[in-house]
């Protein structure tokens, strides 16, 4: 049986602008191809913060300039970001695999993720995105029930909620592709946030925390390992202090202690550890690895990275 892994790609593995993304994806594709060549069965998820922000800004600007068009909902912007990031990734990975003589289909699944309408995050939005607005435009947003925040000297911007993922709608499709030994890209940007209303799925004005969805995806496909690729080679505690310490191999219990002690930023490393701990505790023998995308080969050999086990 092949070892099944879910790889969560962070911002550094994708870049920000369209040209940056093209270059970054070429390098990232080599990393994914290395895993596949080594015999791993791979599912990929990814961040989308800069991309969904650009889409949201562009769609709103278009709506402002054309009276017959409206602004695009956040769920639609998330779907668009999944589509174009997936397009670059699947083509980049396919090309790299074919250059190595490996013939494997690479597919992107537009993935919806159900969130709880009563999630406390809906009452305390935290994710700032989109274009700067005037005070008048900000008031119009408030009338729609949206949250805005003022940035001194710049204007107002939308703030959206970051609810926890509850259920991945297209999980069966992802599992079918993996069972067929194909490479699958899914749940990008944390997934398209939707609210379940009987048989209807309604887009939610939110951005799901991508690392928590990565953990949910890894659990749903019964992966052996969750690999979270971020901007640091190894996670540190007491960051920036005289007693700064790099974390190598630690237990889930130790990870929980570090989280409780407040070592990790709420919007940076903390969700990664939450996802990792929940994943490894669900089944014996699982591990989670946090490292940078350019150090993954060394990390898999135990030379670097932060590994969490049950």
C-alpha positions in Angstrom: 0.0 0.0 0.0 1.3 3.4 -0.9 1.7 6.0 1.9 -1.0 8.6 1.5 -0.2 12.3 2.3 -2.0 15.6 2.2 0.3 18.5 1.3 -0.8 22.0 2.3 0.9 24.7 0.3 1.5 28.0 1.9 1.9 31.5 0.4 5.6 31.0 -0.4 4.9 28.0 -2.5 2.5 30.0 -4.7 3.7 33.7 -4.8 1.4 36.7 -5.0 1.0 38.1 -8.5 0.3 36.1 -11.6 3.9 36.1 -12.8 5.2 35.2 -9.3 2.7 32.3 -9.2 4.0 30.9 -12.5 7.6 30.9 -11.2 6.7 29.6 -7.7 4.5 26.8 -9.1 7.4 25.5 -11.2 9.5 25.0 -8.1 6.6 23.7 -6.1 5.8 21.1 -8.8 9.3 19.7 -8.4 8.6 19.1 -4.7 5.3 17.4 -5.4 6.9 15.3 -8.2 9.6 14.2 -5.7 6.9 12.8 -3.4 5.1 11.0 -6.2 8.4 9.6 -7.5 9.2 8.4 -4.0 5.9 6.4 -4.0 3.6 8.6 -2.1 -0.1 9.0 -3.0 -0.6 12.8 -2.9 -3.5 15.2 -2.3 -2.8 18.9 -2.4 -4.5 21.8 -0.8 -3.3 25.4 -0.8 -3.6 28.9 0.5 -5.3 31.7 -1.5 -5.1 34.9 0.6 -3.4 37.2 -2.0 -5.3 35.6 -4.9 -8.8 35.8 -3.4 -8.1 39.4 -2.3 -7.2 40.4 -5.9 -10.3 38.7 -7.3 -12.5 40.4 -4.7 -11.0 43.8 -5.5 -11.3 43.3 -9.2 -14.9 42.1 -9.1 -16.0 44.9 -6.9 -14.2 47.5 -9.0 -15.9 46.1 -12.1 -19.3 46.3 -10.3 -18.6 49.9 -9.4 -18.0 50.9 -13.0 -20.8 49.0 -14.6 -24.3 49.6 -13.2 -25.8 46.4 -14.5 -23.3 44.3 -12.6 -23.0 43.5 -8.9 -20.1 42.7 -6.7 -19.1 39.0 -6.5 -19.9 37.2 -3.2 -17.0 35.9 -1.2 -18.0 32.3 -2.0 -17.7 33.0 -5.7 -14.3 34.7 -5.3 -13.1 31.6 -3.4 -14.3 29.4 -6.2 -12.5 31.6 -8.8 -9.3 31.4 -6.8 -9.5 27.6 -6.5 -9.9 27.4 -10.3 -7.0 29.5 -11.4 -4.5 28.3 -8.7 -5.6 24.7 -9.5 -5.1 25.4 -13.2 -1.5 26.5 -12.7 -0.7 23.7 -10.2 -2.2 20.8 -12.2 -0.4 21.9 -15.4 2.9 22.5 -13.6 2.8 19.1 -11.8 1.7 17.3 -14.9 4.6 18.7 -16.9 7.1 17.9 -14.2 5.9 14.3 -13.9 5.9 13.8 -17.7 9.5 15.2 -17.8 10.4 12.4 -15.4 8.6 9.7 -17.4 5.7 9.5 -14.9 2.2 9.5 -16.4 -0.4 10.4 -13.9 -3.6 12.5 -14.2 -3.6 15.6 -12.1 -7.1 17.1 -11.3 -8.5 20.1 -9.5 -11.8 19.6 -7.6 -13.7 22.7 -6.9 -14.4 22.0 -3.3 -17.2 23.3 -1.1 -16.9 23.2 2.7 -19.9 23.4 5.0 -19.6 25.8 7.9 -21.8 26.2 11.0 -24.1 29.3 10.7 -23.8 29.6 14.5 -20.0 29.6 14.5 -18.9 32.4 16.9 -16.5 33.6 14.1 -19.5 35.1 12.3 -19.9 37.6 15.2 -16.2 38.5 15.3 -14.9 38.8 11.7 -11.1 39.0 11.5 -10.0 38.6 7.8 -9.3 41.9 6.1 -9.4 41.9 2.3 -10.4 43.7 -0.9 -10.0 47.3 -2.1 -10.0 50.5 -0.1 -13.4 52.2 0.1 -14.6 55.7 0.9 -16.7 56.4 4.0 -19.8 56.5 1.8 -19.0 53.1 0.2 -18.2 51.7 3.7 -21.7 52.8 4.9 -23.3 51.0 2.0 -21.4 47.9 3.0 -22.7 48.2 6.5 -26.2 48.6 5.3 -25.8 45.2 3.6 -24.8 43.7 6.9 -21.1 43.5 6.1 -18.3 44.5 8.4 -15.8 47.1 7.5 -12.7 48.5 9.2 -10.9 51.8 8.8 -7.2 52.0 8.1 -5.8 55.4 9.0 -5.0 57.5 6.0 -6.0 54.8 3.5 -9.8 54.3 3.8 -12.1 51.4 4.7 -11.9 47.7 3.9 -14.1 44.7 4.2 -13.6 42.3 7.1 -15.0 38.8 6.8 -15.4 35.9 9.2 -13.1 32.8 9.5 -15.4 30.0 10.7 -14.1 26.4 11.3 -14.7 23.8 8.6 -17.4 21.3 9.4 -17.7 19.0 6.4 -16.0 18.7 2.9 -18.9 18.3 0.4 -16.8 16.7 -2.4 -14.8 14.3 -0.2 -16.1 11.2 -2.0 -14.8 12.6 -5.4 -11.4 13.3 -3.8 -11.2 9.8 -2.4 -12.2 8.2 -5.7 -9.3 10.0 -7.5 -6.8 9.0 -4.8 -8.0 5.4 -4.9 -7.3 5.5 -8.6 -3.8 6.6 -7.8 -4.3 10.0 -9.3 -3.0 13.4 -8.0 -5.8 15.6 -6.7 -5.9 19.3 -5.8 -8.8 20.1 -3.4 -10.2 22.4 -0.8 -8.0 25.3 -1.9 -8.0 28.4 0.3 -9.9 26.5 3.0 -12.7 25.6 0.6 -15.6 27.5 -0.8 -17.6 28.3 2.4 -21.2 27.2 2.2 -24.2 26.9 4.6 -26.3 23.8 4.4 -30.1 24.6 4.1 -31.9 21.3 3.5 -30.6 20.2 0.0 -29.4 23.7 -0.9 -25.9 25.0 -0.3 -25.7 28.7 0.2 -22.4 30.6 -0.2 -21.3 32.2 3.0 -19.5 35.6 3.4 -16.4 34.1 5.0 -12.9 32.8 4.5 -12.3 29.4 6.1 -8.9 28.9 7.9 -7.0 26.9 5.3 -4.9 24.9 7.7 -7.9 23.6 9.6 -9.4 22.5 6.3 -6.1 20.8 5.4 -6.4 18.8 8.6 -10.1 18.0 7.8 -9.1 16.8 4.3 -6.3 14.7 5.6 -8.7 13.0 8.1 -11.3 12.6 5.4 -9.0 10.7 3.0 -7.4 8.7 5.9 -4.0 10.0 5.1 -0.9 8.7 6.9 0.8 12.1 7.0 -0.2 15.8 6.9 2.6 18.0 5.5 2.2 21.7 6.0 4.6 23.8 4.0 5.1 27.3 5.3 7.7 30.0 5.4 10.0 28.5 8.1 12.2 25.5 8.0 11.4 24.6 11.7 8.9 26.0 14.2 10.4 27.9 17.2 9.1 28.5 20.7 10.2 31.7 22.5 10.6 33.3 19.1 13.0 36.2 19.0 14.1 35.8 22.6 17.4 34.7 24.1 15.9 31.3 24.9 14.5 30.7 21.4 14.3 27.0 20.7 13.7 25.1 17.4 11.2 22.2 17.6 12.2 19.0 16.0 10.2 15.9 16.8 7.5 16.5 19.5 4.4 14.7 20.8 0.8 16.0 20.4 0.8 16.5 24.2 3.8 18.8 24.0 2.3 20.6 21.1 -0.8 21.3 23.2 1.3 22.6 26.0 3.1 25.0 23.7 -0.3 26.2 22.3 -1.7 26.8 25.8 1.5 28.8 26.7 0.8 31.1 23.7 3.9 30.4 21.7 2.2 30.5 18.3 0.4 33.5 16.6 -3.3 33.2 16.4 -3.4 33.7 12.6 -0.1 32.2 11.7 1.3 29.1 13.4 -1.5 28.2 15.8 -4.0 26.9 13.2 -1.2 24.7 11.8 -0.7 23.1 15.2 -4.4 22.8 15.9 -4.8 20.9 12.6 -1.7 18.8 13.2 -2.7 17.7 16.7 -6.3 16.9 15.7 -5.1 14.8 12.8 -2.5 12.7 14.5 -4.7 12.0 17.5 -7.4 10.5 15.4 -5.5 7.4 14.4 -2.3 5.6 15.6 0.7 5.9 13.4 0.0 9.2 11.9 2.4 12.1 11.8 2.2 15.8 10.8 5.2 17.7 9.4 5.6 21.5 9.4 8.5 22.9 7.3 9.3 25.1 4.3 8.7 23.8 0.8 12.4 23.9 -0.2 13.4 21.8 2.8 10.8 19.1 2.5 13.1 16.3 1.3 15.5 16.9 4.2 12.5 17.1 6.6 11.2 13.7 5.4 14.6 12.2 6.2 14.4 13.6 9.7 17.1 16.2 9.2 15.0 19.3 9.8 11.4 20.4 10.1 9.0 20.0 13.0 7.3 16.6 13.3 4.3 16.0 15.5 3.2 12.4 16.5 0.5 11.1 18.8 
